[in-house]
Amino acid sequence: AFNVRERLLTRKMQMSYGWDNVPRIITTGIYRPVKLRVAKVATFDHVWFRSSLTDDHKKAHISVDVNLIPNTNFNGQLEVVLIKGQSSYKETKKIKLQANKVLNTTVSLVVEDPELWWPAGYGDQHLYRLEVKLKSNKETLDTYTERVGIREFKVVTTPVEKRIVNYR
């Protein structure tokens, strides 16, 4: 256990190298599938999905922020599609890309009667499929896909004077 070369190259608890009764497990390095993507027109640098609900939870306002890094000048469309079973919601936005100038844009859509994602033990974890497509006329050049849940989280703060026992 003490003649392990990786110990010097990684930062982790010493017990993870075989001290006490713990097996020696190295957890550094690539541990999920790796994809190498080649983009003809632009690269999806960042896609951020956000949702907010009306007070009665009958509508969800969806906002999808997209950062694109273009390789070339391009005029086309950015299409955002949210799919759950037979229901789908789609919004398209015209975009103009300039080579080597990052484009930050937001596409918004509204979902009627959304199926909400609930934490374990509180309800079902309904997930939607989010597809962000870079299109030229009818041709899809690139697609970003992710599973997302519609839920709204709020941080509710209470002044110190109003808190009761144990700061609740």
N, C-alpha and C positions, 0 to 999 in steps of 0.2 A: 504494500500500500504506500510506502514512503519513497519508493524508487520510481515514481511516475513522472515522466517528463512534462506532460500536459499541465501539471500543477503550476509550473512557472509561467505558462502562457495564458492561463485563464484566471478570471477573478470569480471565485465562488467559495462557499463555505468549505472549510477543511473537512468536515464530517462527510461531505459528498464524495471524497476520495477514498473512503474505506475506513474511517475512524469509527469507533464504537460498533454498532450493529447495523450500519447502513451500507447497502451495496454500492460499489463504485460505478457511477453513471455520469458520463460526460454529456452535458446538455448544451454545448456551444456548437456553432456552425449552422449550416442550412438544415432545417428540420421540416420544411414544407416544400411542396412542388415549386419548381422554378420555371418561369416562362420567359422566353426571349422573343420580343415583339419587334417587328420592323414596320415602321409607319411610312406610307408613301407621301402623305400630305401633312399630317400633324400627329402629335402624341398626346394622349390624355394624361396630363400631369397630375391632376387632382379632381375628384368628383366628390362633392359634399351634399348629402341628402338631409334636408331638414323638414320637419312637419310641425304645424301648429293647428290646434283644434278650436272650433267655436265652443262656446260655453255649454251648449246642449250636445256636443260631440256628433252632430249630424253632418258636419263638413270638415274636411281636413285641407288646409292650405299647404301645398307642397312647394318647396323651393329647392332647386337643384343648381348648385354653383359648380361651374365647370371651368377648369384652367386647361387651355390647349397650348402646346408649344409647336408652332408651325415650322415645317421644313422648307416651304415654298409659299408664294402668294396663291391665294385660293378664295373663291367666292362659292359659297354653298349654304347648306342648312345644317343645323344642329337639332336633332329630333330626340325628345325625351318621352319614353313610354313606360308606364307603370302598369303591370299586369298582375291580376289575382284571379285565377280560375278563368271564367268566361268574360270577366270584366277587364277592360283596358282603358287607360286614360292617356291621351297623346297631345303633345304640344310641340310645335316646330318653330324655330327661330332662324332667320337669315343671319349669316355671319360673313365677315370679310377678314381673312387672315393675311398678315404681312409676314414675310419670311423673317425668322429669328426675333419676332416681337410677340411676347406671350399675350394671349387673349384670355381675359377673365370675364365670364358672362354668367347670367342667371336666367334660368327658365322656370316659370311658375305654372302650376296647374292646380285645379280643385278636384278633390275626390268626395263624391256624395256618399253618405252612409259608410264611412270607412270601417273595415274590420281592424280593430286595434290589437296591438301587441301588448300582452300582459306579462309581468314577471312570473317566474315559476311559482305555482301554488295559488295564484290570483286569477288565472284564466288561461285561455289559449294563446299561443305565440303565433299569431297570423303574420305571415311574411308575404311580401309582394316582390315581384321581379322588376328591378329597375334596369332599363336599357337606354343608354345614351348613344346615339348613332350620329356619325359624321357622314353627311350625304352630299352628293353632287347630282342634281336633278333627281332621278329615281334610283341611282346606284348608291349602295351603302359602301363607304370606303373603310370605315373602322367602327367597331362597337365596343362599348364598355358595359359590362353586366355585373350586377350585384344584387344580393337579397337584402331587402330592407323591411323594417317594421314601422308602422305609423303609431306614434305615441308622443305625448307631450310631457316633458318634465319641467317642474317649476321649483325653484329654490325659494322657500317661504321662510323669511327671517323674522324673528321676534326680538324686540329690544330686551336687554338684560333685565330691566325692571319688571317686565311682564312674565318672565320665566318662573316656573315653579320648581319643585324639588328635582335635583339632578340635571338642571339646565335644560329641561324639556319645555 
